[in-house]
Amino acid sequence: MRTSNLPQKLVVLFLFFPVGSALLSCCTTRKVTTAFGTEASHSPASFVININTARAAELQKLPHVGPVLAQKIVEHRDRYGPFRRPEHLLIIDGISEERFRELRQFINTE
């Protein structure tokens, strides 16, 4: 009579899953490609900027945000009021979905 190897395979799977997930959770750095093609490494919790209170100089610390884009963010906030959600940055000319995905971990509205 032939027995199935399925229980043994499940045991092996359940033994390696916690190890693999622990290794993945330890990898918290993200690589961001700058405009010049070089890679900069940022930790998700390295800094967070409140887009409703930050001045243009503070906004320029964000990746891919220069003086022109920072000024657009400040002018939009002054004209229309505070951003209710970080996603509202997509309204501003110069912030694409791809750029927003890179900025998202560094901004909040609270």
N, C-alpha and C positions, 0 to 999 in steps of 0.2 A: 504494500500500500504506500503510495507516494504522499508525502506531506507538503504543504505549501510553505514557501519561504517568506510569505507575506508578513507574518508576525515578526520575524527577525529583521526584515527590511524596515518595518515601522519602528522598531526599537532603535535601530541605527539612525533613522531619520530624526527621531525625537531626541536622540543624544546629541546630534550635530547641530540641530536647529538653534538651541540657545547659544552655543558657541559662535555660530555664524552671525546671529543677530547681535550679540554683544560686540563682535568685531566691527560690524557695520555702524552700530550706534557710537562707537568711539571715534569714527572718522567724521569730525564736525567741520573741517575746513572746506571751503568752497573756492574754486579757482574762477577768477573773473578775468576775462580777456579785455585788456585796455584798448583804446582806439589805435594804438601803434602796434598791436599784435602781441605784446608781451603779456605774460600772465601775472596777476597779482593774487595773492592768497588772502582771503578774509575769513575770519571766524564769524559765525552767525551772531554771536553776542559781543563782538568787538566794540561796537558803538551803535547807538540808535538815536536818530534825530527826529524831533517832533516837527513835522512840516507846517504846523499851525503857529509855532512860536519862533522858529529858526530864522535868523537873518540870512541875507544872501551869502555872506562869507561862510556861515556854518553849512549852508546847503551845498557849497562847493566842495566840501569834504566827501560828499557822496560820489561813488564811482560814476563816471561819465557825465557829471554835472559841472559845467563850466560857469563863468560869470554871466553869460547871456541867458542860459537856461535857468540859473538860480534867480535872476532878476525877473524872468517870466513867471516863475512860481510865486515870488513875493507879490508881484503886481496882480496876479490872478486872485490871490488870497486877500489883498487889500480891496480889490474891486468887488468880489463876490462873497467875501466872508470866509470863515475857516473851512477846511476840507473835512467832510464828515467821515470819509473813508479813504484809506490810502489809494484805492483804485481810482479815485477822482483825479489823480494826477494825470491819468490818460487823456483828460480833456485838453491839457496844455500841449500846444504845438511844439514838437521836438521830443516828446516822450512816447515812444512806441511801446507795444506790448513786450517786446524783447527787452528793451531798456528798463521797463517797469519791473519785469521779473528779476533783473539784476539788482534793482534798488529796493525791492520789497522788504528784504530782511533787515535793512538799515533804517527804515522809517516807521513812524507811527503817528497817530493823530490825537493822542491823549497827553 
